[in-house]
Amino acid sequence: MTTASLNKPLTLPCGAILPNRIAKAAMSEHLGSPNQSPTRGLARLYERWSAGGAGLLITGNVMIDPAHLEGVRNVAVKPESNVDRFREWAMAGTTHGNHLWMQLNHPGRQTPRHVNPSPGAPSAVEPVNLFRRAKAFGKPHAMDETEIAEVVRGFSSAAGLAKAAGFTGVQVHGAHGYLVSQFLSPLTNQRSDRWGGSLEHRARFARTVLGEVRKAVGDDFPVGIKLNSADFQRGGFTEEESMRVLGMLQEDGIDLVEISGGSYESRVMLDKVESQREAFFLEYAKKARAEVDIPMMVTGGFRARSIMEDALSTGALDVVGMGRPFTNNPSVAQDLIDGRTEWAEDPPVMPGLGRLGGMSEAMMSVAQMGLLAKGKSPILRLGGLGAVFGSLVQETADLFRPKRP
């Protein structure tokens, strides 16, 4: 049995057509080379996902500035980047006719100290406090006009490389406390110039980045953004402000807005159970749909096929986004579309790390992606987790590594 709503194509404002309504949302793969280039493992992973039935695959965040990384195994775009490495990744990830979009990102103050002890950010606020380990991140400095212009050019250049390499779209990461999100939030943007203050001024950076990206790729190439529904922090970016930004994005002609929420310092939605997240984001989507007519993807908590179907058929959203289930079952999209499964399963939780909540599940997904990148199958039972423990230790150690001399 084929499920009609999930399998229905979607035509975006730019004219591009997604073959169905399921998307693999971005997850940081940590599979770049030591010099932040795409690897054969990344190509192998995305070829596996391309065969899995999702209409849209969005890469993990590709950094537009090698001096600002989320982790040392990120892929980053550099002036000397070899487009052939990216072309191999793009070709593998579109083998079965799906879309593959490159997610573009700059972490701002969420750059670990060992990568950059004084990262650029909208304002010189306090360092990120993750797991009460503020020393994992350096105190940011307020970016000046020259730095802001350089970052905007970085996003634009990276988008141009993505198109040249054969990716079928790009997504700007404007959520989860990274730089674009930092400009939107009054907690991290305390500027009094044209980049701060009112919501219109705080949104100027995101709109400028998207405008320059559009110039770089043209009118017929998909340009999307990932946006927080809210920061879930007192005094931060609110749901009402998020709705107002959606209106601005509609004016700007964005092709797809992905809704998520939270940041390093507020992982509320990551730690909620799936049913709570499904309910929260569905309510947001319904409110947003009443305000704007813009293609909308919602990521966060969707696991039940019946709820995905209902949300799509009622028009509350246009694309269902999932992340971790793709690391547990690379073919989960086709299984949902064909009715072979009613529930998209997450990978098993790492024993002994349950206190980390959703962060533990995210760590396990990184390990599962590492297995898939090697051509192996995911670990589906707790008894096999010893095989991936070393991978987890390596990735989680990144944040707490001492500053390089």
C-alpha positions in Angstrom: 0.0 0.0 0.0 1.4 3.4 -1.0 0.6 6.3 1.3 -0.7 9.1 -0.9 0.2 12.2 1.2 3.7 11.1 1.9 4.3 10.1 -1.7 2.9 13.3 -3.3 5.4 15.5 -5.2 5.9 19.1 -4.0 6.6 22.0 -6.4 8.7 24.7 -4.8 8.4 28.5 -5.6 11.6 28.3 -7.7 10.0 25.6 -9.9 12.0 22.6 -8.6 10.0 19.5 -7.7 10.6 17.3 -4.6 9.5 13.8 -5.5 7.8 13.1 -2.1 7.2 14.8 1.3 9.8 13.0 3.4 13.1 14.7 4.1 16.2 13.6 6.0 17.0 16.6 8.1 20.5 17.7 8.7 22.6 15.9 11.2 26.3 16.7 11.8 28.0 13.6 10.4 31.6 14.3 11.7 32.9 12.5 8.6 35.0 15.2 7.0 38.7 14.7 6.5 41.3 16.2 8.9 41.5 19.2 6.5 37.7 19.5 6.4 37.2 18.1 2.9 34.4 15.7 1.9 35.4 12.0 2.2 34.5 8.8 0.4 32.7 7.8 3.5 30.4 10.7 3.2 29.6 9.8 -0.4 29.0 6.2 0.6 26.6 7.3 3.4 24.6 9.6 1.2 24.4 7.0 -1.6 22.8 4.6 0.9 20.4 7.3 1.9 19.6 8.2 -1.7 18.4 4.6 -2.2 16.3 4.9 0.9 13.3 6.7 -0.6 13.4 10.3 0.9 12.5 13.0 -1.6 15.0 15.4 0.0 18.3 14.8 1.8 19.9 17.8 3.6 23.5 17.5 4.5 25.0 18.1 7.9 26.2 21.6 8.4 29.0 22.5 5.9 31.0 25.4 7.4 31.5 28.5 5.4 34.6 29.6 7.4 37.3 27.0 8.4 38.2 29.3 11.4 34.7 28.7 12.8 33.8 25.0 13.0 31.2 23.2 15.1 33.6 20.2 15.3 37.0 19.3 13.8 35.5 16.7 11.5 33.1 19.1 9.8 33.3 19.7 6.1 34.2 23.3 5.4 34.3 25.4 2.2 37.7 27.1 1.7 39.2 29.2 -1.1 41.2 26.2 -2.2 38.4 23.7 -1.9 38.5 21.0 -4.5 35.1 21.0 -6.2 35.7 17.4 -7.4 35.5 16.2 -3.8 32.1 17.9 -3.4 31.0 16.7 -6.8 31.6 13.0 -5.8 29.4 13.6 -2.7 26.6 15.3 -4.7 26.6 12.6 -7.4 26.4 9.8 -4.8 23.6 11.5 -2.9 21.4 12.1 -5.9 21.8 8.6 -7.5 18.1 7.7 -7.1 16.5 10.9 -8.3 16.1 12.6 -4.9 17.1 16.2 -4.0 20.3 16.7 -2.1 20.7 20.2 -0.5 23.9 21.4 1.2 23.3 23.0 4.6 25.5 26.1 5.0 26.5 27.2 8.5 28.6 29.4 10.7 28.6 28.5 14.4 29.5 32.0 15.7 29.9 31.8 19.5 29.2 28.0 19.4 32.6 27.5 18.0 34.6 25.3 20.5 37.6 27.0 22.2 40.1 24.6 20.7 39.0 25.6 17.2 38.9 29.4 17.9 39.4 30.9 21.4 37.7 34.2 20.4 34.9 33.4 17.8 33.0 36.1 16.0 29.4 36.7 17.1 26.9 39.5 17.0 27.9 40.7 20.4 30.6 40.0 23.1 28.2 38.1 25.3 29.2 35.3 27.8 30.7 32.1 26.4 28.4 29.2 25.7 27.6 27.2 28.8 27.2 23.5 27.8 26.9 20.9 30.5 28.1 23.7 32.9 31.4 23.6 31.0 31.7 27.2 29.9 35.5 26.7 29.3 34.7 24.5 26.3 33.9 27.7 24.5 35.8 31.0 24.3 34.3 34.4 24.9 33.1 35.8 21.6 34.0 39.1 20.1 31.5 41.4 18.4 31.9 41.2 14.7 32.6 44.5 12.9 31.2 45.5 9.5 34.1 44.0 7.7 33.7 40.7 9.4 30.0 40.6 8.7 30.6 41.3 5.0 33.1 38.5 4.9 30.7 36.1 6.4 27.9 37.1 4.0 30.4 36.5 1.1 31.3 33.1 2.7 27.7 32.0 2.5 27.3 33.2 -1.0 30.6 31.6 -2.2 29.7 28.3 -0.6 26.2 28.3 -2.2 27.9 28.9 -5.6 30.2 25.9 -5.0 27.3 23.7 -4.0 25.5 24.5 -7.2 28.7 24.0 -9.3 29.3 20.6 -7.6 25.8 19.2 -8.4 23.9 19.7 -5.2 20.3 20.5 -6.1 19.7 23.2 -3.4 21.1 24.9 -0.3 19.8 25.5 3.1 21.1 28.2 5.4 21.2 27.1 9.1 19.4 29.8 11.0 18.4 27.7 14.1 19.9 25.9 17.1 21.9 28.9 18.4 24.3 29.2 15.5 25.4 32.5 14.0 22.2 33.4 12.0 20.1 32.4 15.0 22.4 34.5 17.2 21.6 37.6 15.2 17.9 36.9 15.6 18.0 36.5 19.3 18.0 39.5 21.7 20.0 37.4 24.2 23.0 37.1 21.9 22.4 40.2 19.7 22.8 43.3 21.8 23.9 45.6 19.0 22.6 49.1 18.6 23.5 49.5 14.9 21.6 48.4 11.8 22.2 44.7 12.7 20.5 44.8 16.1 17.7 46.2 18.2 14.3 45.8 16.6 13.3 42.4 15.1 13.6 44.0 11.6 17.2 44.9 12.4 18.0 41.6 14.0 16.6 39.8 10.9 18.6 41.9 8.6 21.6 39.5 8.7 19.6 36.4 7.8 17.8 38.3 5.0 21.1 39.7 3.6 22.7 36.2 3.6 19.7 34.7 1.8 19.6 37.6 -0.7 23.3 37.1 -1.6 22.9 33.3 -1.7 20.0 33.8 -4.2 22.2 36.0 -6.4 24.9 33.4 -6.4 22.6 30.5 -7.4 19.9 32.1 -9.5 16.1 32.1 -9.4 15.5 28.5 -10.4 17.7 26.9 -7.7 16.1 26.0 -4.3 17.2 28.2 -1.4 15.9 27.2 2.1 16.5 28.2 5.7 16.2 26.3 9.0 14.5 28.5 11.6 13.8 28.2 15.3 10.2 28.2 16.3 11.6 29.7 19.5 14.9 29.6 21.5 13.2 28.2 24.7 15.2 30.7 26.8 13.8 33.5 28.8 14.4 36.8 26.9 15.3 35.0 23.7 13.8 34.6 20.2 10.1 34.0 20.7 7.4 32.2 18.8 5.7 35.5 18.0 9.0 36.8 16.5 9.5 33.6 14.6 6.0 34.0 13.0 7.0 37.6 12.0 10.2 36.4 10.4 8.2 33.9 8.4 6.3 36.8 6.9 9.6 38.5 5.9 10.9 35.2 4.4 7.8 34.9 2.3 8.3 38.4 1.0 11.9 37.4 0.1 10.7 34.4 -2.0 12.3 31.6 0.1 11.6 28.1 -1.3 11.4 26.1 1.9 11.5 26.9 5.7 12.4 24.1 8.0 11.1 24.7 11.6 13.0 23.4 14.6 13.9 24.8 18.0 16.4 25.2 20.8 20.2 25.8 21.0 23.2 24.3 22.8 22.1 26.0 26.0 18.4 25.1 25.7 17.9 21.5 24.5 14.3 21.5 25.7 12.9 20.0 22.5 15.7 17.6 22.0 15.0 16.1 25.4 11.2 15.9 25.2 9.6 12.6 24.3 8.5 12.2 20.7 4.8 12.7 21.3 5.5 16.0 23.1 7.6 17.3 20.2 5.1 16.1 17.6 2.4 18.0 19.4 4.5 21.2 19.9 5.7 21.6 16.3 2.3 20.6 14.9 0.7 23.4 16.9 3.3 25.9 15.7 2.8 24.8 12.1 -0.9 25.3 12.3 -0.5 28.8 13.7 2.1 29.6 11.0 0.0 28.3 8.2 -2.7 30.8 9.2 -0.2 33.6 8.8 1.8 32.7 5.7 1.6 30.7 2.6 5.1 29.4 2.3 6.4 25.9 1.8 7.1 24.5 5.3 9.1 21.6 6.6 8.8 20.6 10.3 11.4 18.6 12.0 11.2 17.4 15.6 9.5 14.4 17.0 7.7 12.9 13.9 7.8 9.2 14.2 4.1 8.0 13.7 3.1 7.5 10.1 -0.5 8.3 10.9 0.4 11.7 12.4 2.7 12.5 9.4 -0.2 11.7 7.0 -2.7 13.8 8.9 -0.4 16.8 9.1 0.3 16.7 5.4 -3.3 16.0 4.4 -4.7 18.9 6.4 -2.1 21.3 5.0 -0.4 22.1 8.3 2.9 21.5 6.7 4.4 20.5 3.4 7.4 18.3 4.2 8.0 15.9 7.2 11.6 16.1 8.5 13.3 13.4 10.4 16.9 12.8 11.5 17.9 10.0 13.8 15.5 7.3 12.3 17.6 7.5 9.1 20.6 6.3 11.1 18.7 3.4 12.5 17.1 2.4 9.1 18.5 4.1 6.0 15.3 3.0 4.1 12.9 4.4 6.7 11.4 6.8 4.2 10.4 4.1 1.6 9.2 1.9 4.4 6.8 4.7 5.6 5.7 5.5 2.1 5.0 1.9 1.2 3.2 1.2 4.5 5.8 -1.4 5.7 6.2 0.4 9.0 3.9 2.5 11.2 6.7 4.0 13.4 10.1 5.4 12.5 12.5 3.9 15.1 15.4 5.8 16.7 18.7 4.1 17.2 19.3 2.5 20.6 20.5 4.7 23.4 24.1 4.3 24.6 24.1 2.4 27.9 25.2 4.5 30.9 24.5 7.8 29.1 20.8 8.1 29.6 21.2 11.1 31.8 22.2 13.1 28.7 18.7 12.5 27.3 18.4 13.4 23.6 22.1 14.3 23.5 22.9 10.6 24.1 20.6 9.6 21.2 22.3 12.2 19.0 25.7 10.8 19.9 24.5 7.3 19.0 23.4 8.6 15.6 26.9 9.9 14.9 28.2 6.4 15.6 25.6 4.8 13.4 26.5 7.2 10.5 30.1 6.2 10.9 29.1 2.5 10.4 27.0 3.3 7.3 29.9 5.3 5.9 32.0 2.2 6.1 29.4 0.2 4.2 28.3 -1.6 7.4 24.8 -2.0 8.8 23.4 0.0 11.8 23.6 -1.5 15.3 20.0 -2.4 16.2 20.6 -4.1 19.6 22.3 -2.8 22.7 24.6 -5.9 22.7 26.5 -4.5 19.7 27.2 -1.1 21.0 30.8 -1.8 22.0 31.7 -1.7 18.4 30.9 2.0 18.2 32.0 3.2 21.6 35.4 4.4 20.4 33.7 6.6 17.8 31.5 8.2 20.4 34.5 9.0 22.7 36.3 10.7 19.8 33.4 12.9 18.8 32.3 13.9 22.3 35.9 14.7 23.3 36.0 17.4 20.7 34.1 19.9 22.8 36.3 19.5 25.8 39.7 19.3 24.2 42.3 21.8 25.5 43.1 24.9 23.5 45.8 24.2 20.9 49.1 26.1 21.5 
